[in-house]
């Protein structure tokens, strides 16, 4: 078995690389900036420099590889987010077809099977592109990343408040990216399945944003409130971050689309989809240091 890990400096890809080192598995990484890789990865893995936009460099990195972990990285300046997703998936598919790759473990999203959910729908389209190219695709349809709360570290520190456009009481699976990486490694090291498969990755429980705020407050020792804001207010905030108009519209479509979905519209929670990291544990180890840093900076 030979494995190529893409986006090895991202939250999920870095966890995949670290776990493969722990398992003493030989693997390769495909990185735009290899110098930013942790020393342990640089010394353990075969490192290929390249960009997922350049199909020829990806083909070269996949020479002799049979399994690839693929993440479509974010591109917050693109004028065509869905087109960007399709292009990266097409490049990966073409590179896999040109080599010996017969399995791709792909980071997708809960709700990817539905239309009109912005980049979530784009990930579903990417699933189909990959499935036409290789015999086996595992689509990891993950829930809401706990890491998304890091963007609220400043408002939690300053105002003890989280602002977002989700309804306060809408429950959704929330998962730490380290658990997504662990699920990816489990799939990469498992060689029992044939054909294409969807695997939910759901964290330990479904939570609403109001419940999440309460848990975060309990851990940091301060009352944290969740305030649902109008979509236009969220879009105005994104404009201030200099995101492209297309990205802003797609992000709004994603939020509105996820709001429309019920819990029954996505993969059911199962023992295999339930991962261990709680939001309380995540807050203690990851979010609280970010909140403390924001408080110090202000």
FENZISUL-V63955 format. One record per backbone hydrogen bond with DSSP energy under -1.0 kcal/mol. NH is the residue of the N-H (numbers start at 1). CO is the residue of the C=O. E is the energy in kcal/mol with one decimal. If there is no record, write none. Layout:
BEGIN
<<NH CO E> <NH CO E>>
END
This chain:
BEGIN
<<4 67 -2.1> <5 28 -2.5> <6 69 -2.1> <10 7 -1.6> <14 10 -2.4> <16 12 -2.4> <17 13 -2.4> <18 14 -2.4> <19 15 -2.6> <20 16 -2.3> <21 17 -1.9> <22 18 -2.1> <23 19 -2.2> <24 21 -1.5> <25 20 -2.8> <28 3 -2.9> <29 46 -2.6> <30 5 -2.3> <31 48 -2.7> <36 33 -2.2> <37 34 -1.8> <42 38 -2.2> <43 39 -2.2> <44 40 -1.5> <45 41 -2.8> <46 27 -2.0> <48 29 -2.6> <50 31 -2.0> <54 51 -2.4> <58 54 -1.4> <59 55 -2.4> <60 56 -2.0> <61 57 -1.8> <62 58 -1.7> <65 62 -2.4> <66 2 -1.3> <67 2 -2.0> <68 103 -2.0> <69 4 -2.9> <70 105 -2.7> <84 80 -2.7> <85 81 -2.3> <86 82 -2.4> <87 83 -2.3> <88 84 -2.4> <89 85 -2.4> <90 86 -2.6> <91 87 -2.6> <92 88 -2.4> <93 89 -2.5> <94 90 -2.8> <95 91 -2.5> <96 92 -2.4> <97 93 -2.6> <98 94 -1.7> <99 96 -1.0> <102 66 -2.1> <103 66 -1.2> <104 136 -2.0> <105 68 -2.8> <106 138 -3.0> <107 70 -2.2> <108 140 -2.3> <110 142 -2.7> <112 109 -1.8> <114 111 -1.9> <120 117 -1.9> <122 118 -1.6> <123 119 -1.7> <124 120 -1.5> <125 121 -2.2> <126 122 -2.0> <127 123 -2.2> <128 124 -1.6> <129 125 -1.8> <130 126 -2.4> <131 127 -2.5> <132 128 -1.5> <133 130 -1.3> <134 130 -1.8> <136 102 -1.2> <138 104 -2.5> <139 197 -2.6> <140 106 -3.0> <141 139 -1.1> <141 199 -2.0> <142 140 -1.3> <143 201 -1.9> <144 173 -2.6> <146 175 -2.5> <148 145 -1.5> <149 146 -2.0> <150 147 -1.8> <151 148 -1.2> <152 149 -1.5> <153 150 -1.7> <156 152 -2.6> <157 153 -2.4> <158 154 -2.6> <159 155 -2.5> <160 156 -1.1> <161 155 -1.4> <162 225 -2.7> <164 227 -1.7> <170 167 -1.2> <172 207 -1.9> <174 205 -1.1> <175 144 -2.5> <180 176 -1.3> <181 177 -2.5> <182 178 -2.0> <183 179 -2.2> <184 180 -2.3> <185 181 -2.3> <186 182 -2.4> <187 183 -1.9> <188 184 -2.6> <189 185 -2.4> <197 137 -2.9> <199 139 -2.7> <201 141 -1.7> <202 273 -3.4> <207 172 -2.6> <210 168 -2.1> <212 208 -2.5> <213 209 -2.5> <214 210 -1.9> <215 211 -2.2> <216 212 -2.8> <217 213 -2.5> <218 214 -2.2> <219 215 -1.9> <220 216 -2.4> <221 217 -1.3> <222 217 -1.7> <225 160 -2.6> <227 162 -3.0> <229 164 -2.8> <234 230 -1.6> <235 231 -2.6> <236 232 -2.2> <237 233 -1.8> <238 234 -1.9> <239 235 -2.2> <240 236 -1.8> <242 239 -1.8> <243 238 -1.6> <244 76 -1.6> <248 244 -2.4> <249 245 -2.4> <250 246 -2.5> <251 247 -2.7> <252 248 -2.3> <253 249 -2.3> <254 250 -2.3> <255 251 -2.4> <256 252 -2.8> <257 253 -2.4> <258 254 -2.7> <259 255 -2.2> <260 256 -1.5> <261 257 -1.2> <265 262 -1.8> <266 263 -1.2> <274 270 -1.3> <282 278 -2.5> <283 279 -2.8> <284 280 -2.2> <285 281 -2.2> <286 282 -3.0> <287 282 -1.7> <288 283 -3.7> <290 286 -1.0> <291 287 -2.5> <292 288 -3.0> <293 289 -2.2> <294 290 -2.2> <295 291 -2.4> <296 292 -2.2> <297 293 -2.3> <298 294 -1.5>>
END
